[in-house]
Each structure stands twice: as C-alpha cells, then as structure tokens.
Amino acid sequence: MSDPKPVYLRLRDKIAAAIIEGRYAEGAALPSVRAFAAEQGANPLTVAKAYQQFQADGLIRVQRGVGMFVREGAADRLRAAERDAFLTEEWPELRRKIARLGLSLKDLLADA
C-alpha cells in the first residue's frame, strides 16, 4: 500500500529522520534542493516546498548564496514532535491491534 501523504511531506519526513539520527547535525548544511531532488527522484519544486516547511518551523536557517543549515535544537524539537505524534496518533491504534491479536509483551519482545 502506498503512503497517502503528499510527496513533499514524505520528503520532509526523510529529512526529519536524518536530522534526528544525526546524519544532518546541528549547524550542518542540508543538500541543495537540486541535489536532494536528484537523490530522491523528486521534482525540485517539491523538495523546495519540504525545505520551506522546515524554514517556516524554524528548524533550518538559510544563508543566501551559501545554503541551508540545521538550526541548533532542531533534532530535539523534531524528536519531541515525533514522539508526541506517535503517542497520540499511532500508538492508540497499535495498542488496539495488539489487544485484538492477543499479543503479550513477551511476544512483542521476542527475537524475530
């Protein structure tokens, strides 16, 4: 099943994960719009829209003619937002499914 999210939000999620995981550290430059678009097989305008969302959220800063850089505290802010979204949006459904399937903590922690 394909992700119903718009492409720019899926790209934003990829960039957010890379910031949280430290692949783009605080103060580090993000790839250019064109470079990231080529890497992802996406339209540069779509990537620009994803980057604009980060800028609007205060997670990156733009230096004209130089590039875009991850702001200090961006990883912590993104992690907190993802944690909140998981706990309020995803976890309740997962919890219901776990109960419906009769899974125990042991089942969930067993090596696959």
Chimera marker file (.cmm) of the C-alpha trace (Angstrom):
<marker_set name="trace">
<marker id="1" x="0.000" y="0.000" z="0.000" r="1" g="1" b="0" radius="0.5"/>
<marker id="2" x="1.409" y="3.401" z="-0.933" r="1" g="1" b="0" radius="0.5"/>
<marker id="3" x="1.737" y="6.231" z="1.556" r="1" g="1" b="0" radius="0.5"/>
<marker id="4" x="-1.244" y="8.594" z="1.214" r="1" g="1" b="0" radius="0.5"/>
<marker id="5" x="0.849" y="11.585" z="2.371" r="1" g="1" b="0" radius="0.5"/>
<marker id="6" x="1.760" y="14.211" z="-0.220" r="1" g="1" b="0" radius="0.5"/>
<marker id="7" x="5.278" y="13.754" z="-1.645" r="1" g="1" b="0" radius="0.5"/>
<marker id="8" x="6.639" y="16.917" z="-0.008" r="1" g="1" b="0" radius="0.5"/>
<marker id="9" x="5.575" y="15.600" z="3.427" r="1" g="1" b="0" radius="0.5"/>
<marker id="10" x="7.217" y="12.227" z="2.757" r="1" g="1" b="0" radius="0.5"/>
<marker id="11" x="10.406" y="14.070" z="1.782" r="1" g="1" b="0" radius="0.5"/>
<marker id="12" x="10.087" y="16.217" z="4.910" r="1" g="1" b="0" radius="0.5"/>
<marker id="13" x="9.813" y="13.033" z="6.990" r="1" g="1" b="0" radius="0.5"/>
<marker id="14" x="13.015" y="11.665" z="5.408" r="1" g="1" b="0" radius="0.5"/>
<marker id="15" x="14.904" y="14.868" z="6.156" r="1" g="1" b="0" radius="0.5"/>
<marker id="16" x="13.497" y="14.989" z="9.704" r="1" g="1" b="0" radius="0.5"/>
<marker id="17" x="14.630" y="11.395" z="10.322" r="1" g="1" b="0" radius="0.5"/>
<marker id="18" x="18.111" y="12.255" z="9.027" r="1" g="1" b="0" radius="0.5"/>
<marker id="19" x="18.299" y="15.252" z="11.402" r="1" g="1" b="0" radius="0.5"/>
<marker id="20" x="17.073" y="13.200" z="14.375" r="1" g="1" b="0" radius="0.5"/>
<marker id="21" x="19.540" y="10.398" z="13.565" r="1" g="1" b="0" radius="0.5"/>
<marker id="22" x="22.410" y="12.894" z="13.262" r="1" g="1" b="0" radius="0.5"/>
<marker id="23" x="23.091" y="12.442" z="9.562" r="1" g="1" b="0" radius="0.5"/>
<marker id="24" x="22.491" y="16.196" z="9.276" r="1" g="1" b="0" radius="0.5"/>
<marker id="25" x="23.941" y="17.539" z="12.524" r="1" g="1" b="0" radius="0.5"/>
<marker id="26" x="23.119" y="20.904" z="14.041" r="1" g="1" b="0" radius="0.5"/>
<marker id="27" x="24.939" y="23.565" z="12.053" r="1" g="1" b="0" radius="0.5"/>
<marker id="28" x="25.460" y="21.202" z="9.116" r="1" g="1" b="0" radius="0.5"/>
<marker id="29" x="24.405" y="22.109" z="5.616" r="1" g="1" b="0" radius="0.5"/>
<marker id="30" x="21.474" y="20.307" z="4.056" r="1" g="1" b="0" radius="0.5"/>
<marker id="31" x="21.919" y="19.082" z="0.490" r="1" g="1" b="0" radius="0.5"/>
<marker id="32" x="20.917" y="21.625" z="-2.123" r="1" g="1" b="0" radius="0.5"/>
<marker id="33" x="17.366" y="21.414" z="-3.414" r="1" g="1" b="0" radius="0.5"/>
<marker id="34" x="18.606" y="20.109" z="-6.755" r="1" g="1" b="0" radius="0.5"/>
<marker id="35" x="20.963" y="17.542" z="-5.200" r="1" g="1" b="0" radius="0.5"/>
<marker id="36" x="18.302" y="16.180" z="-2.839" r="1" g="1" b="0" radius="0.5"/>
<marker id="37" x="15.728" y="16.126" z="-5.649" r="1" g="1" b="0" radius="0.5"/>
<marker id="38" x="18.103" y="14.125" z="-7.855" r="1" g="1" b="0" radius="0.5"/>
<marker id="39" x="18.934" y="11.734" z="-4.994" r="1" g="1" b="0" radius="0.5"/>
<marker id="40" x="15.233" y="11.136" z="-4.246" r="1" g="1" b="0" radius="0.5"/>
<marker id="41" x="13.992" y="11.166" z="-7.844" r="1" g="1" b="0" radius="0.5"/>
<marker id="42" x="11.712" y="14.073" z="-6.950" r="1" g="1" b="0" radius="0.5"/>
<marker id="43" x="10.789" y="17.364" z="-8.545" r="1" g="1" b="0" radius="0.5"/>
<marker id="44" x="12.984" y="20.224" z="-7.227" r="1" g="1" b="0" radius="0.5"/>
<marker id="45" x="9.857" y="22.316" z="-6.560" r="1" g="1" b="0" radius="0.5"/>
<marker id="46" x="8.542" y="19.556" z="-4.310" r="1" g="1" b="0" radius="0.5"/>
<marker id="47" x="11.834" y="19.444" z="-2.391" r="1" g="1" b="0" radius="0.5"/>
<marker id="48" x="11.779" y="23.242" z="-2.121" r="1" g="1" b="0" radius="0.5"/>
<marker id="49" x="8.305" y="23.004" z="-0.560" r="1" g="1" b="0" radius="0.5"/>
<marker id="50" x="9.594" y="20.499" z="2.019" r="1" g="1" b="0" radius="0.5"/>
<marker id="51" x="12.556" y="22.765" z="2.829" r="1" g="1" b="0" radius="0.5"/>
<marker id="52" x="10.227" y="25.771" z="3.102" r="1" g="1" b="0" radius="0.5"/>
<marker id="53" x="8.234" y="23.914" z="5.751" r="1" g="1" b="0" radius="0.5"/>
<marker id="54" x="11.424" y="23.373" z="7.784" r="1" g="1" b="0" radius="0.5"/>
<marker id="55" x="12.264" y="27.050" z="7.419" r="1" g="1" b="0" radius="0.5"/>
<marker id="56" x="8.740" y="28.101" z="8.477" r="1" g="1" b="0" radius="0.5"/>
<marker id="57" x="9.037" y="25.814" z="11.520" r="1" g="1" b="0" radius="0.5"/>
<marker id="58" x="12.350" y="27.469" z="12.455" r="1" g="1" b="0" radius="0.5"/>
<marker id="59" x="14.331" y="24.248" z="12.075" r="1" g="1" b="0" radius="0.5"/>
<marker id="60" x="16.704" y="25.440" z="9.374" r="1" g="1" b="0" radius="0.5"/>
<marker id="61" x="18.291" y="28.751" z="8.513" r="1" g="1" b="0" radius="0.5"/>
<marker id="62" x="19.040" y="29.968" z="5.027" r="1" g="1" b="0" radius="0.5"/>
<marker id="63" x="22.211" y="31.805" z="4.100" r="1" g="1" b="0" radius="0.5"/>
<marker id="64" x="21.618" y="33.370" z="0.713" r="1" g="1" b="0" radius="0.5"/>
<marker id="65" x="24.139" y="32.124" z="-1.806" r="1" g="1" b="0" radius="0.5"/>
<marker id="66" x="25.603" y="29.623" z="0.661" r="1" g="1" b="0" radius="0.5"/>
<marker id="67" x="22.902" y="27.105" z="1.560" r="1" g="1" b="0" radius="0.5"/>
<marker id="68" x="20.531" y="25.857" z="4.222" r="1" g="1" b="0" radius="0.5"/>
<marker id="69" x="21.730" y="24.783" z="7.650" r="1" g="1" b="0" radius="0.5"/>
<marker id="70" x="20.207" y="22.814" z="10.520" r="1" g="1" b="0" radius="0.5"/>
<marker id="71" x="19.473" y="25.106" z="13.467" r="1" g="1" b="0" radius="0.5"/>
<marker id="72" x="20.628" y="24.324" z="16.987" r="1" g="1" b="0" radius="0.5"/>
<marker id="73" x="17.976" y="22.329" z="18.839" r="1" g="1" b="0" radius="0.5"/>
<marker id="74" x="16.288" y="21.118" z="15.642" r="1" g="1" b="0" radius="0.5"/>
<marker id="75" x="16.871" y="17.422" z="16.401" r="1" g="1" b="0" radius="0.5"/>
<marker id="76" x="15.405" y="17.742" z="19.902" r="1" g="1" b="0" radius="0.5"/>
<marker id="77" x="12.372" y="19.666" z="18.629" r="1" g="1" b="0" radius="0.5"/>
<marker id="78" x="11.758" y="17.149" z="15.835" r="1" g="1" b="0" radius="0.5"/>
<marker id="79" x="12.169" y="14.194" z="18.204" r="1" g="1" b="0" radius="0.5"/>
<marker id="80" x="9.686" y="15.710" z="20.677" r="1" g="1" b="0" radius="0.5"/>
<marker id="81" x="7.164" y="16.402" z="17.908" r="1" g="1" b="0" radius="0.5"/>
<marker id="82" x="7.510" y="12.866" z="16.515" r="1" g="1" b="0" radius="0.5"/>
<marker id="83" x="7.197" y="11.371" z="19.998" r="1" g="1" b="0" radius="0.5"/>
<marker id="84" x="4.008" y="13.347" z="20.631" r="1" g="1" b="0" radius="0.5"/>
<marker id="85" x="2.556" y="12.382" z="17.239" r="1" g="1" b="0" radius="0.5"/>
<marker id="86" x="3.389" y="8.711" z="17.829" r="1" g="1" b="0" radius="0.5"/>
<marker id="87" x="1.800" y="8.665" z="21.268" r="1" g="1" b="0" radius="0.5"/>
<marker id="88" x="-1.371" y="10.478" z="20.214" r="1" g="1" b="0" radius="0.5"/>
<marker id="89" x="-1.877" y="9.211" z="16.656" r="1" g="1" b="0" radius="0.5"/>
<marker id="90" x="-0.090" y="5.883" z="16.095" r="1" g="1" b="0" radius="0.5"/>
<marker id="91" x="0.192" y="4.215" z="19.499" r="1" g="1" b="0" radius="0.5"/>
<marker id="92" x="-3.533" y="4.030" z="20.303" r="1" g="1" b="0" radius="0.5"/>
<marker id="93" x="-4.191" y="2.091" z="17.086" r="1" g="1" b="0" radius="0.5"/>
<marker id="94" x="-1.174" y="-0.167" z="17.656" r="1" g="1" b="0" radius="0.5"/>
<marker id="95" x="-2.329" y="-0.824" z="21.202" r="1" g="1" b="0" radius="0.5"/>
<marker id="96" x="-5.808" y="-1.793" z="19.977" r="1" g="1" b="0" radius="0.5"/>
<marker id="97" x="-4.296" y="-4.118" z="17.377" r="1" g="1" b="0" radius="0.5"/>
<marker id="98" x="-2.004" y="-5.746" z="19.961" r="1" g="1" b="0" radius="0.5"/>
<marker id="99" x="-5.014" y="-6.377" z="22.203" r="1" g="1" b="0" radius="0.5"/>
<marker id="100" x="-7.122" y="-7.639" z="19.292" r="1" g="1" b="0" radius="0.5"/>
<marker id="101" x="-4.381" y="-10.137" z="18.351" r="1" g="1" b="0" radius="0.5"/>
<marker id="102" x="-3.849" y="-11.227" z="21.955" r="1" g="1" b="0" radius="0.5"/>
<marker id="103" x="-0.149" y="-10.431" z="21.877" r="1" g="1" b="0" radius="0.5"/>
<marker id="104" x="1.817" y="-10.320" z="25.117" r="1" g="1" b="0" radius="0.5"/>
<marker id="105" x="4.869" y="-8.245" z="25.970" r="1" g="1" b="0" radius="0.5"/>
<marker id="106" x="6.906" y="-11.437" z="25.605" r="1" g="1" b="0" radius="0.5"/>
<marker id="107" x="5.535" y="-11.888" z="22.066" r="1" g="1" b="0" radius="0.5"/>
<marker id="108" x="6.438" y="-8.320" z="21.187" r="1" g="1" b="0" radius="0.5"/>
<marker id="109" x="9.966" y="-8.519" z="22.568" r="1" g="1" b="0" radius="0.5"/>
<marker id="110" x="10.789" y="-11.948" z="21.123" r="1" g="1" b="0" radius="0.5"/>
<marker id="111" x="13.597" y="-12.036" z="18.578" r="1" g="1" b="0" radius="0.5"/>
<marker id="112" x="12.189" y="-12.264" z="15.095" r="1" g="1" b="0" radius="0.5"/>
<link id1="1" id2="2" r="1" g="1" b="0" radius="0.2"/>
<link id1="2" id2="3" r="1" g="1" b="0" radius="0.2"/>
<link id1="3" id2="4" r="1" g="1" b="0" radius="0.2"/>
<link id1="4" id2="5" r="1" g="1" b="0" radius="0.2"/>
<link id1="5" id2="6" r="1" g="1" b="0" radius="0.2"/>
<link id1="6" id2="7" r="1" g="1" b="0" radius="0.2"/>
<link id1="7" id2="8" r="1" g="1" b="0" radius="0.2"/>
<link id1="8" id2="9" r="1" g="1" b="0" radius="0.2"/>
<link id1="9" id2="10" r="1" g="1" b="0" radius="0.2"/>
<link id1="10" id2="11" r="1" g="1" b="0" radius="0.2"/>
<link id1="11" id2="12" r="1" g="1" b="0" radius="0.2"/>
<link id1="12" id2="13" r="1" g="1" b="0" radius="0.2"/>
<link id1="13" id2="14" r="1" g="1" b="0" radius="0.2"/>
<link id1="14" id2="15" r="1" g="1" b="0" radius="0.2"/>
<link id1="15" id2="16" r="1" g="1" b="0" radius="0.2"/>
<link id1="16" id2="17" r="1" g="1" b="0" radius="0.2"/>
<link id1="17" id2="18" r="1" g="1" b="0" radius="0.2"/>
<link id1="18" id2="19" r="1" g="1" b="0" radius="0.2"/>
<link id1="19" id2="20" r="1" g="1" b="0" radius="0.2"/>
<link id1="20" id2="21" r="1" g="1" b="0" radius="0.2"/>
<link id1="21" id2="22" r="1" g="1" b="0" radius="0.2"/>
<link id1="22" id2="23" r="1" g="1" b="0" radius="0.2"/>
<link id1="23" id2="24" r="1" g="1" b="0" radius="0.2"/>
<link id1="24" id2="25" r="1" g="1" b="0" radius="0.2"/>
<link id1="25" id2="26" r="1" g="1" b="0" radius="0.2"/>
<link id1="26" id2="27" r="1" g="1" b="0" radius="0.2"/>
<link id1="27" id2="28" r="1" g="1" b="0" radius="0.2"/>
<link id1="28" id2="29" r="1" g="1" b="0" radius="0.2"/>
<link id1="29" id2="30" r="1" g="1" b="0" radius="0.2"/>
<link id1="30" id2="31" r="1" g="1" b="0" radius="0.2"/>
<link id1="31" id2="32" r="1" g="1" b="0" radius="0.2"/>
<link id1="32" id2="33" r="1" g="1" b="0" radius="0.2"/>
<link id1="33" id2="34" r="1" g="1" b="0" radius="0.2"/>
<link id1="34" id2="35" r="1" g="1" b="0" radius="0.2"/>
<link id1="35" id2="36" r="1" g="1" b="0" radius="0.2"/>
<link id1="36" id2="37" r="1" g="1" b="0" radius="0.2"/>
<link id1="37" id2="38" r="1" g="1" b="0" radius="0.2"/>
<link id1="38" id2="39" r="1" g="1" b="0" radius="0.2"/>
<link id1="39" id2="40" r="1" g="1" b="0" radius="0.2"/>
<link id1="40" id2="41" r="1" g="1" b="0" radius="0.2"/>
<link id1="41" id2="42" r="1" g="1" b="0" radius="0.2"/>
<link id1="42" id2="43" r="1" g="1" b="0" radius="0.2"/>
<link id1="43" id2="44" r="1" g="1" b="0" radius="0.2"/>
<link id1="44" id2="45" r="1" g="1" b="0" radius="0.2"/>
<link id1="45" id2="46" r="1" g="1" b="0" radius="0.2"/>
<link id1="46" id2="47" r="1" g="1" b="0" radius="0.2"/>
<link id1="47" id2="48" r="1" g="1" b="0" radius="0.2"/>
<link id1="48" id2="49" r="1" g="1" b="0" radius="0.2"/>
<link id1="49" id2="50" r="1" g="1" b="0" radius="0.2"/>
<link id1="50" id2="51" r="1" g="1" b="0" radius="0.2"/>
<link id1="51" id2="52" r="1" g="1" b="0" radius="0.2"/>
<link id1="52" id2="53" r="1" g="1" b="0" radius="0.2"/>
<link id1="53" id2="54" r="1" g="1" b="0" radius="0.2"/>
<link id1="54" id2="55" r="1" g="1" b="0" radius="0.2"/>
<link id1="55" id2="56" r="1" g="1" b="0" radius="0.2"/>
<link id1="56" id2="57" r="1" g="1" b="0" radius="0.2"/>
<link id1="57" id2="58" r="1" g="1" b="0" radius="0.2"/>
<link id1="58" id2="59" r="1" g="1" b="0" radius="0.2"/>
<link id1="59" id2="60" r="1" g="1" b="0" radius="0.2"/>
<link id1="60" id2="61" r="1" g="1" b="0" radius="0.2"/>
<link id1="61" id2="62" r="1" g="1" b="0" radius="0.2"/>
<link id1="62" id2="63" r="1" g="1" b="0" radius="0.2"/>
<link id1="63" id2="64" r="1" g="1" b="0" radius="0.2"/>
<link id1="64" id2="65" r="1" g="1" b="0" radius="0.2"/>
<link id1="65" id2="66" r="1" g="1" b="0" radius="0.2"/>
<link id1="66" id2="67" r="1" g="1" b="0" radius="0.2"/>
<link id1="67" id2="68" r="1" g="1" b="0" radius="0.2"/>
<link id1="68" id2="69" r="1" g="1" b="0" radius="0.2"/>
<link id1="69" id2="70" r="1" g="1" b="0" radius="0.2"/>
<link id1="70" id2="71" r="1" g="1" b="0" radius="0.2"/>
<link id1="71" id2="72" r="1" g="1" b="0" radius="0.2"/>
<link id1="72" id2="73" r="1" g="1" b="0" radius="0.2"/>
<link id1="73" id2="74" r="1" g="1" b="0" radius="0.2"/>
<link id1="74" id2="75" r="1" g="1" b="0" radius="0.2"/>
<link id1="75" id2="76" r="1" g="1" b="0" radius="0.2"/>
<link id1="76" id2="77" r="1" g="1" b="0" radius="0.2"/>
<link id1="77" id2="78" r="1" g="1" b="0" radius="0.2"/>
<link id1="78" id2="79" r="1" g="1" b="0" radius="0.2"/>
<link id1="79" id2="80" r="1" g="1" b="0" radius="0.2"/>
<link id1="80" id2="81" r="1" g="1" b="0" radius="0.2"/>
<link id1="81" id2="82" r="1" g="1" b="0" radius="0.2"/>
<link id1="82" id2="83" r="1" g="1" b="0" radius="0.2"/>
<link id1="83" id2="84" r="1" g="1" b="0" radius="0.2"/>
<link id1="84" id2="85" r="1" g="1" b="0" radius="0.2"/>
<link id1="85" id2="86" r="1" g="1" b="0" radius="0.2"/>
<link id1="86" id2="87" r="1" g="1" b="0" radius="0.2"/>
<link id1="87" id2="88" r="1" g="1" b="0" radius="0.2"/>
<link id1="88" id2="89" r="1" g="1" b="0" radius="0.2"/>
<link id1="89" id2="90" r="1" g="1" b="0" radius="0.2"/>
<link id1="90" id2="91" r="1" g="1" b="0" radius="0.2"/>
<link id1="91" id2="92" r="1" g="1" b="0" radius="0.2"/>
<link id1="92" id2="93" r="1" g="1" b="0" radius="0.2"/>
<link id1="93" id2="94" r="1" g="1" b="0" radius="0.2"/>
<link id1="94" id2="95" r="1" g="1" b="0" radius="0.2"/>
<link id1="95" id2="96" r="1" g="1" b="0" radius="0.2"/>
<link id1="96" id2="97" r="1" g="1" b="0" radius="0.2"/>
<link id1="97" id2="98" r="1" g="1" b="0" radius="0.2"/>
<link id1="98" id2="99" r="1" g="1" b="0" radius="0.2"/>
<link id1="99" id2="100" r="1" g="1" b="0" radius="0.2"/>
<link id1="100" id2="101" r="1" g="1" b="0" radius="0.2"/>
<link id1="101" id2="102" r="1" g="1" b="0" radius="0.2"/>
<link id1="102" id2="103" r="1" g="1" b="0" radius="0.2"/>
<link id1="103" id2="104" r="1" g="1" b="0" radius="0.2"/>
<link id1="104" id2="105" r="1" g="1" b="0" radius="0.2"/>
<link id1="105" id2="106" r="1" g="1" b="0" radius="0.2"/>
<link id1="106" id2="107" r="1" g="1" b="0" radius="0.2"/>
<link id1="107" id2="108" r="1" g="1" b="0" radius="0.2"/>
<link id1="108" id2="109" r="1" g="1" b="0" radius="0.2"/>
<link id1="109" id2="110" r="1" g="1" b="0" radius="0.2"/>
<link id1="110" id2="111" r="1" g="1" b="0" radius="0.2"/>
<link id1="111" id2="112" r="1" g="1" b="0" radius="0.2"/>
</marker_set>
